[in-house]
Amino acid sequence: MKETRAVVLGVLIVVVVAIAVAVWRRPAHEFKRVRGYHVEIQKTENGSSKHLSFTVPMTLVARVATMVPFTDLGSDIRNDWGNGDVTPRDILDAADRSSPGKPAEITRDHLRLQVSTEGNAIEIQIRDDWDRNVRVRVPRALVESLSGQKRLSPRDILQKLDEMGPGDVVVIKDRDDQVTITAQAR
């Protein structure tokens, strides 16, 4: 138990120092639309509700991205998506088939995906037979890089996320539990 507390305290100290450094040494003014990401977690357990929320500044996200050990992201990950799973290419094809107000559907085993295009972003709504629901809004360029059509650096990914602007990026619902990540406006 003491070891767990020590690890949690150590991680907390590292995060606080990283936030302080990120605020003190701001990156270039290249991020014009998003100030940071607000994470909100709501969990219901044994009839009691628990709530946790915090904000991760874009400066911290940019600093962490500079430490990422790869220079670009992009490859055809078809081999990792075996057994009839949905591939990035399937998502791109569905996005191309969608029209405003009418998402395209992909159905696999116990999953149903609804894919729609919003400008240069793709919104994916995933539902399963167990009452779980995930909604993700990602830059189209990121999905293209995962399908092998394009290559992106971590900096490019952050730029594309900034171009999407404020709004919910990820919403995960599992019955009464919910996690929401929202891009906050500058």
C-alpha positions in Angstrom: 0.0 0.0 0.0 2.8 2.4 0.8 4.5 1.6 -2.5 1.3 2.5 -4.3 1.0 5.8 -2.5 4.7 6.6 -3.3 4.2 5.8 -7.0 1.0 8.0 -7.1 2.7 10.8 -5.3 5.7 10.6 -7.7 3.5 10.7 -10.8 1.6 13.6 -9.3 4.8 15.5 -8.7 6.0 14.8 -12.3 2.7 16.0 -13.7 2.7 19.2 -11.7 6.3 20.0 -12.7 5.5 19.2 -16.4 2.4 21.5 -16.2 4.6 24.3 -14.6 7.2 23.9 -17.3 4.6 23.8 -20.1 3.0 27.0 -18.8 6.4 28.7 -18.3 7.8 27.7 -21.7 4.9 28.0 -24.0 5.2 26.6 -27.6 4.9 28.9 -30.6 1.6 30.5 -31.2 0.7 27.8 -33.8 -2.2 26.5 -31.8 -4.9 29.1 -32.4 -8.2 27.3 -31.7 -7.6 24.9 -28.8 -6.4 26.0 -25.4 -6.4 22.5 -23.8 -8.4 19.3 -23.3 -10.8 19.0 -20.4 -11.2 15.4 -19.2 -14.3 14.5 -17.2 -14.9 11.1 -15.6 -18.2 10.1 -14.0 -18.5 6.7 -12.4 -21.4 5.2 -10.5 -20.5 2.4 -8.1 -22.8 0.8 -5.4 -25.3 3.6 -5.8 -22.8 6.4 -5.2 -21.6 8.7 -7.9 -18.0 9.7 -8.2 -16.8 12.6 -10.4 -13.2 13.6 -11.5 -12.3 16.3 -13.9 -9.1 18.0 -14.9 -7.7 20.0 -17.8 -4.6 19.2 -19.7 -3.2 22.4 -21.3 -2.3 22.3 -25.0 1.2 23.4 -24.1 1.7 20.3 -22.0 0.3 18.1 -24.8 2.7 19.8 -27.2 5.7 19.3 -24.8 4.9 15.6 -24.4 4.5 15.2 -28.2 8.1 16.5 -28.6 9.2 13.5 -26.4 7.4 10.9 -28.6 10.1 8.5 -29.8 8.8 8.4 -33.5 9.1 11.0 -36.1 6.0 10.2 -38.1 2.9 8.0 -38.0 1.7 6.1 -41.0 1.6 2.6 -42.2 -1.0 0.1 -43.4 -1.9 -1.6 -40.1 -4.2 -4.1 -41.9 -2.2 -7.0 -40.4 -3.0 -5.9 -36.9 -6.7 -5.6 -37.6 -7.4 -9.3 -38.4 -10.4 -11.4 -37.6 -12.8 -9.2 -39.5 -12.2 -6.1 -37.4 -12.9 -2.7 -38.8 -9.9 -1.2 -40.6 -9.0 2.5 -41.1 -9.7 1.9 -44.8 -13.2 0.8 -43.9 -13.7 3.9 -41.9 -12.5 6.1 -44.7 -14.7 4.4 -47.2 -17.7 4.8 -44.9 -16.9 8.5 -44.4 -16.9 8.9 -48.2 -20.3 7.2 -48.4 -21.8 9.4 -45.7 -23.8 12.6 -46.4 -24.7 15.5 -44.1 -27.1 14.2 -41.5 -26.9 10.7 -42.8 -23.9 8.7 -41.5 -22.7 5.5 -43.2 -22.9 2.3 -41.2 -20.4 -0.5 -40.7 -21.6 -3.6 -38.9 -19.2 -6.3 -37.6 -20.1 -9.1 -35.1 -21.4 -7.2 -32.0 -20.4 -3.7 -33.2 -22.2 -1.1 -35.2 -20.3 1.9 -36.3 -21.8 5.1 -37.8 -19.3 7.2 -39.6 -19.8 10.7 -40.9 -17.7 13.5 -42.2 -17.6 17.0 -40.7 -15.3 19.2 -42.8 -11.8 17.7 -42.4 -12.9 15.6 -39.4 -14.4 12.2 -39.2 -17.0 11.4 -36.5 -17.3 7.7 -35.5 -20.1 6.5 -33.3 -19.5 2.9 -32.0 -22.3 0.9 -30.3 -22.2 -2.7 -29.1 -24.6 -5.2 -27.8 -23.6 -4.6 -24.2 -24.9 -1.0 -24.0 -21.6 0.6 -24.5 -21.4 3.7 -26.7 -18.2 5.5 -27.9 -18.2 8.7 -30.0 -14.8 9.9 -31.4 -14.1 12.9 -33.6 -10.7 12.7 -35.3 -8.9 14.5 -38.1 -9.3 12.7 -41.4 -5.6 12.9 -42.0 -5.0 10.8 -38.8 -7.2 8.0 -40.2 -5.5 8.3 -43.6 -2.1 7.9 -41.9 -3.3 4.7 -40.2 -4.5 3.3 -43.5 -1.1 3.9 -45.2 -2.3 6.8 -47.4 -0.4 9.5 -45.6 2.4 10.0 -43.0 2.1 12.4 -40.1 4.5 13.7 -37.4 3.3 14.2 -33.8 3.4 17.9 -34.5 1.2 17.4 -37.6 -1.3 15.5 -35.5 -1.5 18.3 -32.9 -1.9 20.8 -35.7 -4.8 18.8 -37.2 -6.4 18.5 -33.8 -6.1 22.2 -33.4 -7.7 22.8 -36.8 -10.8 20.8 -35.7 -11.4 23.4 -33.0 -13.3 23.1 -29.8 -15.9 20.5 -28.9 -16.1 16.9 -27.7 -13.3 14.7 -29.0 -14.1 11.5 -27.2 -17.2 10.4 -25.3 -17.4 6.9 -23.8 -20.5 5.7 -22.1 -20.8 2.4 -20.4 -24.3 2.2 -18.8 -24.0 4.8 -16.0 -20.3 5.5 -16.4 -19.0 8.2 -18.7 -15.7 9.6 -19.8 -15.6 12.8 -21.9 -12.6 14.6 -23.4 -13.4 18.0 -24.7 -11.2 20.4 -26.7 -11.5 23.9 -25.0 -11.7 27.0 -27.1 -8.8 29.5 -26.9 
